[in-house]
Amino acid sequence: MHIPVLLAPLLAHLIPPERDRAALRALDGTVGAGGHSAALLDAGVGSLLGLDLDPAALALAAETLAPFGDRVRLVHASYADMAQAARSHGWDAVDLILLDLGVSSMQLDTPERGFAFRHDAPLDMRFDPSSPSMTAADLVNTLTAEALADILSRYGEERESRRIARAIIAARPINTTRALAAAVESAIPRRFWGDIHPATRTFQALRIAVNDELSAVERGIEAGLDLLASGGRMGVISFHSLEDRIVKDAFKLAATACICPPHVPVCVCGHQASVRLVTRKPITADADETAANPRSRSAKLRVVAKL
């Protein structure tokens, strides 16, 4: 079952306290199963546009959000394209934007999607299975060892990237999740496995590469900050350091009035702050939430408000 993470702090920080909630327009760029969206609508937010690349997620969201009737519209789209989706919906600006990044528990728990190695399944990992983009199997079976190692190092922060890449090349063709996990296992002696399975970072890295996730985060934040109405708020929940670093840096830049180098005595950049930081440090789950929902352990919420 999908449990939305950081739900209470999200509602507390994302909804502007001084605004008429019934007049607020919300955009959930990663609507998933609809848990966060339902909570926003239950809290009185007037209308919501939900986006997701995953058709299966949209089908679940449609069931979850059906009681809210025409207050909700769901669109098959990436959050990186939220501006176009909003304009198509007749919205030039929105008051609330939420992004819950990364892979969902729903996707991890669907073996045939190929995101996890708990079950043997085709090595896919696309958020949108209907897209013509390359699958994880395409990557592991066609890239050079150098290109594979670069992906594992850059997106998985895998220290043994070269050794694992060589093992993958040697085990080709690899078309299932268990075959990939076995190739990684063969590269790392069991005494060095540590607290997590040695294939965990490899699976993360390939998923990020398949879905071009970090580029989508950058484009999505830029689009969201432009789309926000004055006084509107944007919240982003991230689950690993690569995502959070992008969110942190983008929000910090948008909240900074001058970006001239320190040695420049008078501002010449002309940069103006467009937001203020609602959360100066990321909000994380408390002990009760992590006990009830282990996935929330690594979640970080950052929120900004449009000036």
C-alpha positions in Angstrom: 0.0 0.0 0.0 1.3 3.5 -0.9 1.6 5.8 2.1 2.2 9.5 1.3 5.3 10.7 3.1 5.7 13.8 5.2 2.0 14.5 4.8 1.4 16.6 8.0 4.4 18.9 7.5 3.6 19.2 3.8 0.1 20.5 4.6 1.4 22.8 7.2 4.1 24.4 5.0 2.7 24.2 1.5 -0.7 25.8 2.0 -0.4 29.6 2.5 -2.0 30.4 5.9 -3.5 33.7 4.8 -5.2 32.6 1.6 -8.8 31.5 0.9 -8.2 27.8 0.4 -11.3 27.3 -1.8 -9.7 29.7 -4.4 -6.4 27.9 -4.5 -5.2 26.1 -7.6 -2.8 23.2 -6.9 -0.6 21.2 -9.3 0.7 17.8 -8.2 3.4 17.0 -10.7 3.9 13.5 -9.4 0.3 12.5 -8.5 1.1 8.8 -8.1 -1.7 7.0 -6.3 -3.2 10.4 -5.3 -2.4 10.4 -1.5 -0.9 13.9 -1.3 -3.5 15.3 -3.7 -6.4 13.8 -1.7 -5.0 15.4 1.5 -4.7 18.8 -0.2 -8.3 18.6 -1.5 -9.5 17.4 1.9 -7.8 20.4 3.5 -9.9 22.7 1.3 -7.8 23.4 -1.7 -10.2 24.4 -4.4 -8.9 22.6 -7.5 -6.1 20.4 -8.5 -4.3 19.4 -11.7 -2.4 16.0 -11.3 0.4 14.9 -13.6 2.2 11.6 -13.9 4.3 9.8 -16.5 3.0 6.4 -15.3 -0.4 5.4 -16.8 -0.9 2.9 -14.0 -0.4 5.6 -11.4 -2.9 7.8 -13.1 -5.5 5.0 -13.1 -5.0 4.6 -9.3 -5.2 8.3 -8.8 -8.4 8.5 -10.7 -10.0 6.0 -8.2 -8.5 7.8 -5.2 -9.6 11.3 -6.3 -13.0 10.3 -7.8 -14.9 11.7 -4.8 -13.6 15.2 -5.5 -15.4 15.2 -8.9 -14.6 18.1 -11.2 -12.2 19.7 -8.7 -9.6 17.3 -10.2 -8.1 16.8 -13.6 -5.5 14.2 -14.4 -3.0 14.4 -17.3 -0.5 12.0 -18.6 2.6 14.2 -18.6 6.0 14.9 -17.0 6.2 17.5 -14.3 9.0 19.0 -16.4 6.2 20.0 -18.8 3.9 21.4 -16.2 3.7 24.8 -17.8 2.2 23.4 -21.0 -0.1 21.2 -19.0 -1.3 24.1 -16.9 -1.9 26.3 -19.9 -3.9 23.5 -21.6 -6.0 23.4 -18.5 -6.6 27.2 -18.8 -4.3 28.1 -15.9 -1.7 30.8 -16.4 -0.5 30.5 -12.8 -0.9 28.2 -9.9 -0.9 28.7 -6.1 0.6 25.3 -5.0 3.0 23.0 -6.6 4.1 19.6 -5.2 6.8 17.3 -6.5 7.4 13.9 -4.8 10.5 12.7 -6.6 11.9 9.4 -7.5 10.3 5.9 -7.7 7.2 5.2 -5.8 6.6 2.2 -3.5 3.8 1.2 -5.9 6.3 1.0 -8.8 8.8 -0.9 -6.7 6.1 -3.4 -5.6 5.0 -4.2 -9.2 7.5 -6.8 -10.2 6.9 -6.6 -14.0 8.0 -3.0 -14.0 11.6 -4.1 -13.3 12.5 -1.5 -10.7 13.5 -4.0 -8.0 15.4 -7.3 -7.7 13.2 -8.9 -5.0 11.4 -10.7 -7.9 12.6 -11.8 -11.3 11.1 -9.6 -14.0 12.0 -8.0 -17.3 14.6 -5.3 -16.8 12.6 -2.2 -17.8 12.5 0.7 -15.2 10.7 3.2 -17.4 8.3 5.4 -15.5 6.2 5.5 -18.7 6.2 1.9 -20.1 4.4 3.2 -23.3 7.3 5.5 -24.2 9.8 4.5 -26.9 12.7 5.4 -24.7 15.5 2.9 -23.9 14.9 0.4 -21.1 17.5 -0.6 -18.4 18.1 -3.8 -20.4 18.9 -1.7 -23.5 21.5 0.2 -21.5 23.2 -2.8 -19.8 23.4 -4.7 -23.1 24.6 -1.9 -25.4 26.8 0.5 -23.5 30.5 0.2 -23.2 32.1 -0.6 -19.8 33.3 2.9 -19.5 29.8 4.4 -20.2 28.2 1.9 -17.7 30.8 2.8 -15.0 30.1 6.5 -15.6 26.4 6.0 -15.0 26.9 3.9 -11.9 29.4 6.4 -10.4 27.4 9.5 -11.3 23.9 8.4 -10.5 24.5 5.7 -8.0 27.6 7.1 -6.3 28.9 3.5 -6.6 32.6 3.3 -5.6 33.0 -0.1 -7.4 31.5 1.2 -10.6 34.3 -0.1 -12.9 34.4 -3.6 -11.4 30.6 -3.9 -11.6 30.5 -2.6 -15.2 33.1 -5.2 -16.2 31.0 -7.9 -14.5 27.9 -6.7 -16.4 29.7 -6.8 -19.7 30.9 -10.4 -19.0 27.4 -11.5 -18.1 25.6 -10.2 -21.2 23.0 -10.6 -22.4 21.1 -9.4 -19.3 17.4 -9.1 -19.6 16.0 -9.6 -16.1 16.3 -8.0 -12.7 17.7 -11.1 -11.1 20.3 -11.6 -13.8 21.5 -8.0 -13.3 21.6 -8.4 -9.5 23.5 -11.7 -9.9 26.1 -9.9 -12.1 26.6 -7.2 -9.5 26.8 -9.8 -6.7 29.6 -11.6 -8.7 31.6 -8.4 -8.8 31.5 -7.7 -5.0 32.8 -10.2 -2.5 30.1 -11.0 0.1 32.3 -9.7 3.0 32.1 -6.2 1.4 28.3 -6.2 0.9 27.5 -4.0 4.0 24.1 -3.1 5.2 22.4 -2.9 1.7 22.4 -5.3 -1.2 25.3 -4.6 -3.5 23.0 -4.1 -6.5 20.9 -1.3 -4.8 23.0 1.6 -6.1 23.3 0.0 -9.6 19.5 -0.2 -9.8 19.1 3.3 -8.7 21.7 4.6 -11.2 20.1 2.8 -14.1 16.6 4.0 -13.2 17.8 7.6 -13.0 19.6 7.2 -16.4 16.6 5.5 -18.1 14.2 8.3 -17.0 16.6 11.2 -17.2 15.5 12.0 -13.7 18.0 14.7 -12.7 17.5 16.7 -15.8 13.7 16.5 -15.3 14.2 17.8 -11.7 16.1 20.8 -12.9 13.6 21.6 -15.6 10.6 20.9 -13.3 11.8 23.3 -10.6 12.5 26.0 -13.2 9.1 25.6 -14.7 7.4 25.5 -11.3 9.1 28.7 -10.1 7.9 30.5 -13.2 4.4 29.1 -13.0 3.8 30.0 -9.3 1.5 33.0 -8.7 2.6 35.7 -6.3 2.4 34.3 -2.8 2.2 30.7 -4.1 4.3 27.9 -2.7 6.3 25.1 -4.2 7.3 22.0 -2.2 9.6 19.2 -3.3 10.2 15.9 -1.5 13.4 14.2 -2.5 14.8 10.8 -1.4 18.5 10.9 -2.2 21.4 13.3 -2.1 21.6 13.9 -5.9 18.0 15.1 -6.1 18.1 17.1 -2.9 21.3 18.9 -3.9 19.5 20.1 -7.1 16.5 21.2 -5.2 18.6 22.9 -2.5 20.8 24.8 -5.0 17.8 25.9 -7.2 15.8 27.2 -4.3 18.8 29.0 -2.8 19.6 30.7 -6.1 16.0 31.7 -6.5 16.0 33.2 -3.0 19.2 35.2 -3.5 19.1 38.8 -4.5 22.7 39.1 -5.8 24.9 36.4 -7.3 28.0 38.5 -8.0 31.3 37.0 -6.9 32.4 38.0 -3.4 35.2 40.2 -4.7 32.8 42.5 -6.7 32.2 45.6 -4.5 28.9 46.7 -6.2 26.2 44.4 -7.6 26.3 44.2 -11.4 24.5 41.0 -12.0 21.0 42.4 -11.8 19.7 39.1 -10.3 16.6 39.5 -8.1 15.2 37.1 -5.6 11.9 35.6 -6.8 11.1 33.4 -3.7 11.7 33.2 0.0 12.7 30.0 1.8 9.8 28.7 3.8 12.0 25.9 5.1 15.6 26.9 5.6 16.5 23.4 6.4 14.8 20.3 4.9 12.0 18.8 6.9 12.5 15.0 7.6 10.2 12.4 9.1 9.8 12.0 12.8 10.3 8.7 14.7 6.6 7.8 14.5 6.4 8.2 10.7 9.6 6.3 10.1 8.3 3.5 12.3 5.0 3.4 10.4 6.5 3.9 6.9 10.2 3.0 6.5 10.3 4.6 3.1 10.0 8.0 4.8 13.4 7.6 6.4 15.3 9.2 3.5 12.6 11.8 2.6 13.4 15.5 2.7 10.9 18.3 2.1 11.9 21.8 1.0 9.3 24.6 0.4 9.6 28.1 -1.1 7.1 30.9 -1.5 6.9 33.2 -4.5 7.5 36.9 -3.7 
